[in-house]
Amino acid sequence: MTVERVAASLPGIAELQDHCRTLAVLDAILLPVWHDRYFSYDARWGAAAGEEMASMRDGSGDEYSIVFGPAGAYVRGFAHETEMSPYRDEDHEVWPGVLGEVPAAFAAQVAEPAFSDENGTPAVTACLWRESTDPAWRHGTIDFPAGADPDGADGLFALLTDRRPEAYHAHAEDYLEEEIDLAAVRAVFAGEPLTDDLVAALNPELTLADLADDLAEIGAGGSSQPPR
């Protein structure tokens, strides 16, 4: 799967944003230490510009960031060992086409220092965007190298294209190497209000009060979904 197929599999902006919050809430419960988490969500990331950011870091160098804002949504993925990595050779250039057609509305995200290395090279192998008026997700015109996942999009965005609670559950059990209550995961995915019992079903060492700061950062209130 390349970014082309990911673009066809993603939902609308609002649904994707809610899903990203859900992933962040579950990781906040299962992994109380922020640096241990796979998924995060920062509702205050670009408050002055009305922007929020979802992110993933796998602990091995692969990551993505999704900026949601008035212009729409910008998705940057980086899989460091792919054929399309800027570090595939000593020139450290982004693969042709990955960023070349990004609209001016997302110029700030393309140039965002947090999405580049210390030398200013954008850390990106896969990029998608959807302006608020776009009917679908878009990506650049790319001549992909051979391989099943040349830009890393398949692995990077697996839980964005497969949004079933069972998919997250399988990922979390593998990541944590322990059993996790599937019914509780389904309840969070359904947007049920978080309670001490629901939190304890996922992490007996945590209470709802312990999550207050995390939920505020995620912008989720007392559930996996924000008030609308």
TADA-V702779 format. One record per pair of residues at least 12 apart in sequence whose ideal C-beta (glycine too) atoms are under 8 Angstrom apart, sorted by sequence separation. I is the first residue (numbers start at 1). J is the second residue. If there is no record, write none. Layout:
i = <I | I>
j = <J | J>
This chain:
i = <27 | 41 | 53 | 54 | 64 | 110 | 127 | 159 | 196 | 199 | 24 | 26 | 27 | 41 | 42 | 53 | 64 | 126 | 127 | 158 | 169 | 172 | 195 | 40 | 41 | 53 | 54 | 63 | 64 | 84 | 184 | 188 | 194 | 208 | 23 | 24 | 39 | 40 | 52 | 53 | 63 | 23 | 24 | 39 | 40 | 51 | 52 | 62 | 166 | 169 | 24 | 39 | 40 | 51 | 52 | 62 | 165 | 168 | 184 | 185 | 194 | 23 | 38 | 51 | 62 | 183 | 184 | 20 | 38 | 50 | 51 | 61 | 21 | 37 | 38 | 49 | 50 | 61 | 165 | 181 | 20 | 38 | 46 | 49 | 165 | 168 | 181 | 194 | 45 | 180 | 46 | 99 | 106 | 165 | 165 | 99 | 102 | 126 | 98 | 103 | 105 | 125 | 126 | 92 | 94 | 98 | 102 | 125 | 126 | 74 | 93 | 94 | 98 | 99 | 103 | 125 | 194 | 92 | 98 | 193 | 194 | 24 | 94 | 95 | 126 | 193 | 194 | 23 | 126 | 192 | 74 | 191 | 192 | 21 | 72 | 76 | 191 | 20 | 71 | 72 | 191 | 17 | 71 | 74 | 86 | 189 | 74 | 86 | 188 | 17 | 86 | 101 | 86 | 101 | 102 | 67 | 76 | 86 | 101 | 85 | 100 | 101 | 84 | 99 | 100 | 67 | 84 | 98 | 82 | 97 | 97 | 98 | 67 | 78 | 97 | 20 | 76 | 78 | 79 | 96 | 97 | 76 | 77 | 78 | 79 | 95 | 96 | 76 | 77 | 78 | 65 | 77 | 16 | 65 | 76 | 77 | 17 | 75 | 76 | 75 | 74 | 75 | 98 | 74 | 75 | 13 | 74 | 17 | 73 | 95 | 16 | 72 | 73 | 72 | 13 | 49 | 72 | 13 | 63 | 71 | 72 | 84 | 71 | 72 | 84 | 64 | 70 | 72 | 75 | 83 | 83 | 83 | 82 | 84 | 82 | 83 | 84 | 82 | 84 | 82 | 79 | 82 | 81 | 79 | 79 | 3 | 77 | 78 | 79 | 77 | 77 | 79 | 79 | 78 | 77 | 77 | 75 | 62 | 64 | 62 | 63 | 64 | 62 | 56 | 13 | 10 | 13 | 6 | 39 | 7 | 6 | 3 | 2 | 3 | 3 | 10 | 8 | 7 | 8 | 7 | 6 | 7 | 7 | 38 | 4 | 3 | 23 | 38 | 4 | 3 | 2 | 20 | 19 | 2 | 26 | 30 | 16 | 19 | 23 | 31 | 26 | 30 | 1 | 2 | 6 | 10 | 1 | 2 | 3 | 5 | 6 | 2 | 3 | 10 | 30 | 2 | 6 | 9 | 10 | 1 | 2 | 9 | 11 | 1 | 6 | 6 | 5 | 26 | 29 | 1 | 26 | 25 | 22 | 22 | 52 | 22 | 25 | 29 | 32 | 30 | 29 | 30 | 32 | 44 | 29 | 32 | 43 | 42 | 43 | 44 | 26 | 41 | 42 | 43 | 29 | 41 | 32 | 41 | 41 | 29 | 28 | 43 | 28 | 28 | 25 | 25 | 28 | 25 | 24 | 25 | 24 | 21 | 21 | 25 | 26 | 21 | 25 | 22 | 21 | 22 | 21 | 21 | 18 | 18>
j = <39 | 53 | 65 | 66 | 76 | 122 | 139 | 171 | 208 | 211 | 37 | 39 | 40 | 54 | 55 | 66 | 77 | 139 | 140 | 171 | 182 | 185 | 208 | 54 | 55 | 67 | 68 | 77 | 78 | 98 | 198 | 202 | 208 | 222 | 38 | 39 | 54 | 55 | 67 | 68 | 78 | 39 | 40 | 55 | 56 | 67 | 68 | 78 | 182 | 185 | 41 | 56 | 57 | 68 | 69 | 79 | 182 | 185 | 201 | 202 | 211 | 41 | 56 | 69 | 80 | 201 | 202 | 39 | 57 | 69 | 70 | 80 | 41 | 57 | 58 | 69 | 70 | 81 | 185 | 201 | 41 | 59 | 67 | 70 | 186 | 189 | 202 | 215 | 67 | 202 | 69 | 122 | 129 | 188 | 189 | 124 | 127 | 151 | 124 | 129 | 131 | 151 | 152 | 119 | 121 | 125 | 129 | 152 | 153 | 102 | 121 | 122 | 126 | 127 | 131 | 153 | 222 | 121 | 127 | 222 | 223 | 54 | 124 | 125 | 156 | 223 | 224 | 54 | 157 | 223 | 106 | 223 | 224 | 54 | 105 | 109 | 224 | 54 | 105 | 106 | 225 | 52 | 106 | 109 | 121 | 224 | 110 | 122 | 224 | 54 | 123 | 138 | 124 | 139 | 140 | 106 | 115 | 125 | 140 | 125 | 140 | 141 | 125 | 140 | 141 | 109 | 126 | 140 | 125 | 140 | 141 | 142 | 112 | 123 | 142 | 66 | 122 | 124 | 125 | 142 | 143 | 123 | 124 | 125 | 126 | 142 | 143 | 124 | 125 | 126 | 114 | 126 | 66 | 115 | 126 | 127 | 68 | 126 | 127 | 127 | 127 | 128 | 151 | 128 | 129 | 68 | 129 | 73 | 129 | 151 | 73 | 129 | 130 | 130 | 72 | 108 | 131 | 73 | 123 | 131 | 132 | 144 | 132 | 133 | 145 | 126 | 132 | 134 | 137 | 145 | 146 | 147 | 147 | 150 | 149 | 150 | 151 | 150 | 152 | 151 | 149 | 152 | 152 | 151 | 152 | 77 | 151 | 152 | 153 | 152 | 153 | 155 | 156 | 156 | 156 | 157 | 157 | 152 | 156 | 155 | 156 | 157 | 156 | 156 | 130 | 128 | 132 | 126 | 159 | 128 | 128 | 126 | 126 | 127 | 128 | 137 | 136 | 136 | 137 | 137 | 137 | 138 | 139 | 171 | 139 | 139 | 159 | 175 | 142 | 142 | 142 | 160 | 160 | 144 | 168 | 172 | 160 | 163 | 168 | 176 | 172 | 176 | 148 | 149 | 153 | 157 | 149 | 150 | 151 | 153 | 154 | 151 | 153 | 160 | 180 | 153 | 157 | 160 | 161 | 153 | 154 | 161 | 163 | 154 | 160 | 161 | 161 | 185 | 188 | 161 | 188 | 188 | 188 | 189 | 219 | 191 | 194 | 199 | 203 | 202 | 202 | 203 | 205 | 217 | 203 | 206 | 217 | 217 | 218 | 219 | 202 | 217 | 218 | 219 | 206 | 218 | 210 | 219 | 220 | 211 | 211 | 226 | 214 | 215 | 214 | 215 | 218 | 218 | 218 | 220 | 220 | 218 | 219 | 223 | 224 | 220 | 224 | 224 | 224 | 225 | 225 | 226 | 225 | 226>
